[in-house]
């Protein structure tokens, strides 16, 4: 099929997103690239029944209200062959930071030259058992809810048990692992996968641990010199990136997500998944327009065949 033939075949893809997400994701460059490749991006009014706004060849969304879920259910009942990316009940699994990483322990991931796991973590629900937690410090404190709501991204680095008293409960505590100040973000859109490097928290030496006390927000953790480390950091093996994306896509049943991965500074062949985010900021990817457009073409063509 030629480029001209592709452009002549039109598909209506509806999107239902919060205004800030529309602004960041549905950029003019994406509109133009998608249109040139046969995808018409149609903004959905979440307060109007979807059937009145149809037809759609596919719907993408990041809204979590019961009202919106009801609209989706009603539309799916009348249009069972129109793909919804993604089902709300499956997205909901990623809204709990304690359970979001569970699929990794049940996935079949085969790697030749690396190991893949998650840091030790636990849920702190009450201040009564602070003195007996089976956890090493430092630790990262993350709100249990990861639904994008107010406060869900307020993370703290905790250096000792005293620092736990300042936390808002419930919170997930995840052991901090030195990782060279580099975070690998693996973006997934169906079978399309891209990995990029990002700056992360700097390593913490044993000497620093003897003097650091309490808990501090991420924004107050020094990152001087980390940028150079990002530039020179070696990317994870492509086989690891592809296999992790495949395993999580199958285990989660989702198409649009990214995975935050670090490499243990003391064991370079040991990789750890620390977070999974639904419908992340794809526009931060270089050339995200073809990445998203060709994913959408994969979806609509599979359901139009």
Secondary structure by P-SEA (a helix, b strand, c coil): ccaaaaaabbbbbbbbbcaaaaaacccaaaaaaaaaacbbbbbbcccccccccccccbbbbccccaaaaaaaaaaaaacccccccccccccccccccccccccccccccccccbbbbbcbbbbbccccccccccccccbbbbcccccccccccbbbbbccaaaaaaccccbbbbbbcccccbbbbbbbcccbbbbbccccccccccccccccccccccccccccaaaaaaaacccccaaaaaaaaaaaaaaaccccbbbbbbcccccccbbbbccccccccccccccaaaaaaaaaaaaaaaaac
